[in-house]
Amino acid sequence: MLGAILLTGYLGGAIQTHLRVGDPVYTHIVLGVAIWGGLFLRDPRIRALIPPKN
């Protein structure tokens, strides 16, 4: 989980840099969503924070 949090901060800086220059940021956003999606599927503590709607 610590790695996902640190990579989120890193990707946030990369997104900001690319936005400032005018480059596309889609790959950074997709990578961040994939990291947190994988963590969501693997770690029950994250799933407990976001319960499914019935």
Biotite code that builds the C-alpha atoms (Angstrom):
import biotite.structure as struc

atoms = struc.array([
    struc.Atom([0.000, 0.000, 0.000], chain_id="A", res_id=1, res_name="MET", atom_name="CA", element="C"),
    struc.Atom([2.886, 2.343, 0.737], chain_id="A", res_id=2, res_name="LEU", atom_name="CA", element="C"),
    struc.Atom([4.204, 1.818, -2.787], chain_id="A", res_id=3, res_name="GLY", atom_name="CA", element="C"),
    struc.Atom([0.841, 2.780, -4.290], chain_id="A", res_id=4, res_name="ALA", atom_name="CA", element="C"),
    struc.Atom([0.733, 5.952, -2.212], chain_id="A", res_id=5, res_name="ILE", atom_name="CA", element="C"),
    struc.Atom([4.276, 6.902, -3.200], chain_id="A", res_id=6, res_name="LEU", atom_name="CA", element="C"),
    struc.Atom([3.627, 6.166, -6.882], chain_id="A", res_id=7, res_name="LEU", atom_name="CA", element="C"),
    struc.Atom([0.481, 8.295, -6.720], chain_id="A", res_id=8, res_name="THR", atom_name="CA", element="C"),
    struc.Atom([2.570, 11.232, -5.549], chain_id="A", res_id=9, res_name="GLY", atom_name="CA", element="C"),
    struc.Atom([5.141, 10.581, -8.241], chain_id="A", res_id=10, res_name="TYR", atom_name="CA", element="C"),
    struc.Atom([2.494, 10.343, -10.952], chain_id="A", res_id=11, res_name="LEU", atom_name="CA", element="C"),
    struc.Atom([0.848, 13.528, -9.665], chain_id="A", res_id=12, res_name="GLY", atom_name="CA", element="C"),
    struc.Atom([4.107, 15.382, -10.235], chain_id="A", res_id=13, res_name="GLY", atom_name="CA", element="C"),
    struc.Atom([4.504, 13.815, -13.666], chain_id="A", res_id=14, res_name="ALA", atom_name="CA", element="C"),
    struc.Atom([0.965, 14.807, -14.631], chain_id="A", res_id=15, res_name="ILE", atom_name="CA", element="C"),
    struc.Atom([1.539, 18.374, -13.460], chain_id="A", res_id=16, res_name="GLN", atom_name="CA", element="C"),
    struc.Atom([4.776, 18.601, -15.432], chain_id="A", res_id=17, res_name="THR", atom_name="CA", element="C"),
    struc.Atom([3.177, 17.270, -18.600], chain_id="A", res_id=18, res_name="HIS", atom_name="CA", element="C"),
    struc.Atom([0.180, 19.579, -18.225], chain_id="A", res_id=19, res_name="LEU", atom_name="CA", element="C"),
    struc.Atom([2.498, 22.550, -17.865], chain_id="A", res_id=20, res_name="ARG", atom_name="CA", element="C"),
    struc.Atom([4.379, 21.633, -21.044], chain_id="A", res_id=21, res_name="VAL", atom_name="CA", element="C"),
    struc.Atom([1.225, 20.714, -22.952], chain_id="A", res_id=22, res_name="GLY", atom_name="CA", element="C"),
    struc.Atom([1.847, 16.987, -23.442], chain_id="A", res_id=23, res_name="ASP", atom_name="CA", element="C"),
    struc.Atom([-0.920, 14.379, -23.101], chain_id="A", res_id=24, res_name="PRO", atom_name="CA", element="C"),
    struc.Atom([-1.301, 12.813, -19.667], chain_id="A", res_id=25, res_name="VAL", atom_name="CA", element="C"),
    struc.Atom([-3.498, 9.820, -20.483], chain_id="A", res_id=26, res_name="TYR", atom_name="CA", element="C"),
    struc.Atom([-0.808, 7.221, -19.835], chain_id="A", res_id=27, res_name="THR", atom_name="CA", element="C"),
    struc.Atom([-0.092, 8.584, -16.354], chain_id="A", res_id=28, res_name="HIS", atom_name="CA", element="C"),
    struc.Atom([-3.766, 8.594, -15.427], chain_id="A", res_id=29, res_name="ILE", atom_name="CA", element="C"),
    struc.Atom([-4.277, 5.046, -16.743], chain_id="A", res_id=30, res_name="VAL", atom_name="CA", element="C"),
    struc.Atom([-1.204, 3.847, -14.836], chain_id="A", res_id=31, res_name="LEU", atom_name="CA", element="C"),
    struc.Atom([-2.459, 5.411, -11.597], chain_id="A", res_id=32, res_name="GLY", atom_name="CA", element="C"),
    struc.Atom([-5.910, 3.881, -12.004], chain_id="A", res_id=33, res_name="VAL", atom_name="CA", element="C"),
    struc.Atom([-4.342, 0.485, -12.764], chain_id="A", res_id=34, res_name="ALA", atom_name="CA", element="C"),
    struc.Atom([-2.170, 0.672, -9.627], chain_id="A", res_id=35, res_name="ILE", atom_name="CA", element="C"),
    struc.Atom([-5.110, 1.488, -7.354], chain_id="A", res_id=36, res_name="TRP", atom_name="CA", element="C"),
    struc.Atom([-7.393, -0.968, -9.171], chain_id="A", res_id=37, res_name="GLY", atom_name="CA", element="C"),
    struc.Atom([-4.928, -3.781, -8.603], chain_id="A", res_id=38, res_name="GLY", atom_name="CA", element="C"),
    struc.Atom([-4.552, -2.813, -4.974], chain_id="A", res_id=39, res_name="LEU", atom_name="CA", element="C"),
    struc.Atom([-8.344, -2.674, -4.610], chain_id="A", res_id=40, res_name="PHE", atom_name="CA", element="C"),
    struc.Atom([-8.693, -6.195, -5.968], chain_id="A", res_id=41, res_name="LEU", atom_name="CA", element="C"),
    struc.Atom([-5.835, -7.588, -3.873], chain_id="A", res_id=42, res_name="ARG", atom_name="CA", element="C"),
    struc.Atom([-6.142, -5.930, -0.451], chain_id="A", res_id=43, res_name="ASP", atom_name="CA", element="C"),
    struc.Atom([-9.302, -6.430, 1.630], chain_id="A", res_id=44, res_name="PRO", atom_name="CA", element="C"),
    struc.Atom([-8.522, -3.325, 3.716], chain_id="A", res_id=45, res_name="ARG", atom_name="CA", element="C"),
    struc.Atom([-9.008, -1.120, 0.651], chain_id="A", res_id=46, res_name="ILE", atom_name="CA", element="C"),
    struc.Atom([-12.224, -2.946, -0.299], chain_id="A", res_id=47, res_name="ARG", atom_name="CA", element="C"),
    struc.Atom([-13.519, -2.293, 3.230], chain_id="A", res_id=48, res_name="ALA", atom_name="CA", element="C"),
    struc.Atom([-13.072, 1.456, 2.682], chain_id="A", res_id=49, res_name="LEU", atom_name="CA", element="C"),
    struc.Atom([-15.220, 1.405, -0.460], chain_id="A", res_id=50, res_name="ILE", atom_name="CA", element="C"),
    struc.Atom([-18.042, -1.115, 0.037], chain_id="A", res_id=51, res_name="PRO", atom_name="CA", element="C"),
    struc.Atom([-20.081, -2.163, -3.017], chain_id="A", res_id=52, res_name="PRO", atom_name="CA", element="C"),
    struc.Atom([-23.549, -0.668, -3.413], chain_id="A", res_id=53, res_name="LYS", atom_name="CA", element="C"),
    struc.Atom([-26.426, -3.138, -3.237], chain_id="A", res_id=54, res_name="ASN", atom_name="CA", element="C"),
])
